[in-house]
Amino acid sequence: MKDLQLELTRTVPISYFNKGMAGKIFKDVRETGSKVVMKNNVPECVLLSPEEYLKLIEERNKRREAAVKRLMDDLRVAEAEDAQYGGLTEEELAKELGVTL
């Protein structure tokens, strides 16, 4: 029940903006981190504080970097396996991959 109450406090009807309550809403966003703007009882958009937005961007960038690293590691393993069957020595493979042993 607490989760539902918490989520309800994070929603705001779009009509509040028309009633001149934008300042209060923005203050609430700065304090809580986000608000969901509702239009006709359907989520229309999400307001985020600048700090929350930057945190999300940073998380996305970290995940993207980790995914690229995993792909590069997989590629190196695949190249190593290909090289092993292609008759390359370990030194030749290291040179191909641009690493030092």
C-alpha positions as CSV (number, residue, x, y, z in Angstrom):
1,M,0.0,0.0,0.0
2,K,2.9,2.4,0.7
3,D,4.2,1.9,-2.8
4,L,0.8,2.9,-4.3
5,Q,0.7,6.0,-2.0
6,L,4.3,6.9,-3.0
7,E,3.4,6.6,-6.7
8,L,0.3,8.7,-6.3
9,T,2.4,11.5,-4.8
10,R,4.6,11.4,-7.8
11,T,1.8,12.1,-10.2
12,V,0.4,15.5,-11.1
13,P,-2.6,16.3,-13.3
14,I,-1.7,18.4,-16.3
15,S,-4.5,20.8,-15.3
16,Y,-2.4,22.0,-12.4
17,F,-0.1,23.7,-14.9
18,N,-3.1,25.6,-16.3
19,K,-4.0,26.7,-12.7
20,G,-0.7,28.4,-12.2
21,M,0.9,25.7,-10.1
22,A,4.0,25.1,-12.2
23,G,6.3,26.7,-9.7
24,K,5.1,24.3,-6.9
25,I,5.3,21.3,-9.2
26,F,8.9,22.2,-10.2
27,K,9.8,22.6,-6.5
28,D,8.3,19.2,-5.8
29,V,10.4,17.7,-8.7
30,R,13.6,19.2,-7.3
31,E,12.7,17.7,-3.9
32,T,11.5,14.3,-5.1
33,G,13.5,13.8,-8.3
34,S,10.6,13.3,-10.6
35,K,6.9,13.6,-11.3
36,V,4.6,11.9,-13.8
37,V,2.3,14.3,-15.6
38,M,-1.1,12.8,-16.2
39,K,-3.5,13.8,-19.0
40,N,-7.0,12.2,-19.0
41,N,-5.8,9.8,-16.3
42,V,-3.0,8.5,-18.6
43,P,0.7,9.3,-18.1
44,E,1.7,12.0,-20.6
45,C,5.3,12.8,-19.7
46,V,7.8,12.6,-16.9
47,L,9.5,15.6,-15.3
48,L,13.0,15.0,-13.9
49,S,15.2,17.2,-11.8
50,P,18.5,18.1,-13.6
51,E,20.4,15.9,-11.1
52,E,18.1,12.9,-11.8
53,Y,18.5,13.4,-15.5
54,L,22.3,13.5,-15.3
55,K,22.3,10.4,-13.1
56,L,20.3,8.6,-15.8
57,I,22.6,9.7,-18.6
58,E,25.7,8.6,-16.6
59,E,24.1,5.2,-15.9
60,R,23.3,4.8,-19.6
61,N,26.9,5.8,-20.6
62,K,28.3,3.3,-18.1
63,R,26.1,0.5,-19.5
64,R,27.0,1.4,-23.0
65,E,30.8,1.3,-22.2
66,A,30.4,-2.1,-20.5
67,A,28.5,-3.5,-23.5
68,V,31.2,-2.3,-25.9
69,K,33.9,-3.8,-23.6
70,R,32.1,-7.1,-23.6
71,L,31.8,-7.0,-27.4
72,M,35.4,-6.2,-27.8
73,D,36.4,-9.0,-25.4
74,D,34.2,-11.5,-27.4
75,L,35.8,-10.3,-30.6
76,R,39.3,-10.8,-29.2
77,V,38.4,-14.3,-28.1
78,A,36.9,-15.1,-31.5
79,E,40.0,-13.6,-33.2
80,A,42.2,-15.7,-30.9
81,E,40.3,-18.9,-31.8
82,D,40.5,-18.0,-35.5
83,A,44.2,-17.3,-35.2
84,Q,44.8,-20.6,-33.4
85,Y,43.3,-22.5,-36.3
86,G,45.0,-20.2,-38.8
87,G,48.4,-21.2,-37.5
88,L,49.5,-18.0,-35.9
89,T,51.8,-18.1,-33.0
90,E,50.9,-16.4,-29.7
91,E,53.3,-13.6,-30.5
92,E,51.9,-13.0,-34.0
93,L,48.4,-13.0,-32.5
94,A,49.4,-10.4,-29.8
95,K,50.9,-8.2,-32.6
96,E,47.6,-8.5,-34.6
97,L,45.5,-7.5,-31.6
98,G,47.9,-4.7,-30.7
99,V,48.8,-6.1,-27.2
100,T,52.1,-6.9,-25.6
101,L,52.8,-10.2,-23.9
